[in-house]
Amino acid sequence: MNWAIFWSALSSIATFSAVLVALYQTKIAYKKKLKLSFLDNVKIAVPQEDNFIKMIGVNIINIGNKKVIIKQISIKLGDGILLFLPELTRYVPVKLPYELNVDYSVDLLFELPIFIRHVKENILTSGVDKRDKIVFRIKDSAGKEYKAKSNFTFKSFLDKFGEVSAMNS
């Protein structure tokens, strides 16, 4: 066996491996990644009104290592998409686009009665299957989409929370 060829081949494999590691590290260095959680049981105390406001929404945590700019939040309804703007609530206003720094989080919340009213109106017009899960969709400035799927179908959600809308209207 020619040891010079062996060591040369081993050296080439090591160099190639080092290049792969270097390329992988540069790709990972600037990664956007969000963790989303569906929130369905949030209550906000309103001192002026002496009661609690029920909210629903999404908690977003930036677990990547690059700042993410949230441009859009929507909910999937059948073949269509219903856009929700955080300005729909007067108690926890978050304006879009929203800059979310690394290791920070934000709650995008909507008043439950307003959310239910929009869902009911759009179920009638968009042909949503009530057995579909409720899915919030977040889009960042690069167009990347993140999803938060709830445990609720539209039907189970309206069965559980529909009376809240009637009480607060």
N, C-alpha and C positions, 0 to 999 in steps of 0.2 A: 504494500500500500504506500502510495506517495503522500507523505504527511504535508507537504507544501500545498497540494491541491485541497486536502481536507481542511487545513487551517484557513485557506483562502475562502473556501465555500462557507465555513462557519462564520468568518468575518463578514461576508456578504449578507448572510441571513441575519446577523446581529444588527448590521447597519440598516437593513430593510425594516426590521422590527422597531428600531429607534425612530425611523421616519414615520411609521404607522402610529406610534405612541404620540409623537409630536403633533401629527395632524389631528388625532383624536382629542388631545388636550386643547387645541385652539378652537375646535368645534364646541366643546363643552364649556369653554370659558365664558361665552356670552349666550346663555340659554334662557329663554323666557319660559316660565312654567307657573301656572296658577293652580291652586287647589280650591275647588268650589264646594260649598255645602248648602243644601236647601234649608231654609229657616221657615218654620210654619207656626211657631208658638212664641212670638215676640210681643211683649206688651210694653208700651211706653207710657210713663206717667206724665200727665199734663196738669201742672199745678193750677193754671188759670181755669181749667174746666173741671177740676176735682174728680177725674176719672182716668181710666187707662184706655189707650188706643191699641187695638190689636193690629199687628203687622205681619206681613209675609215677605219673603225675599231670599237673597243669596248672600252668603258670606264668602268673600274672595280673599285668599291669602297668596301673596307673591312668594313662592318657594324656590323660584329660580335665582339667578344671580345677575339679573338685568332689570332695570325699571320697565314696567309695562304700562302702556297708556290704554285705558279702557274706553272704547269709542261707542259701543252699543250694547244694550241689553234687550233681549227679546224672549218671548215664550213661543214655543212651537205649537201651532194649532192646525192639525191635519196637514194639508198641503201648503197652507199659508203660514205666515209668521205675523204675530201681533207684536208690535214694538211697544215697550213700556219705557217711559222716561221717568227717571227718578224724581223729577219735579212734580209728579203726581201726588206726592205726599208733602204736607206742609211742616211736618215735625222732624224729619230727618232728611233734609235736602242734600243731595249729592249731584253736582253738575257734571255732565259729560262734555268733553272728554275728561277723564279722571286719571291723574298720574299716580300709580301705585308703586312705591319704592320697594326695594328688596327687603324681605322679612316684615313687611307691613301688611295690614289687612283692612278691609272696608266692608261694611254691611250695606247692600243696596236694598232698601226696604220700601214696601208699598202698603198703604192702608188697606186692610183686609176687605172692607166693604167695596172700595173702589176696584180692587183687583177682582173680586167676585163678580161685580157688575160687568166689567170688561170681558171676563171669561164667558159669562152667560150670553152676552150679546154676540160674541164671536162664535160660540158653539152653534148658535142658530144659523149664522150666515156662512160658516166655512166648512160645514160637513164634518166636524170632528167626531171621531169615534170616542165615545165616553170611556172606553176601556183603555185608551192610551194614557201613558204616564205623563205627568206634567214635567216638562223639561225647560229649564232656563238656559239661554244661550248668551254667552258673552263674546264679543269680538274686540280684538285689540287693534292698535293702529296699523299693524302689518297684515290684518285680515285673518289672523289665526283665530279659530273658534274653540271655545271651551264650553263644556256642558255640565250642568248640575241637574241630575235626575232625582225627582222626589219619589217617595214610596207611594204617593197618592196617584190614583187614576183621576181623571176629571170627575167621574161620577162619585167616587169615594170622597174626594175633596169637597164637592158641592153638598154631599150628604152630611159631612162633618161640620162644614163652616157656613153653609148656605143660610142658616138661620141667623148668623151674625150680621149678614148683610141686611136682612129684613128688620132686625132689631135696631140697627144704627141708621136706617134710612129715614 
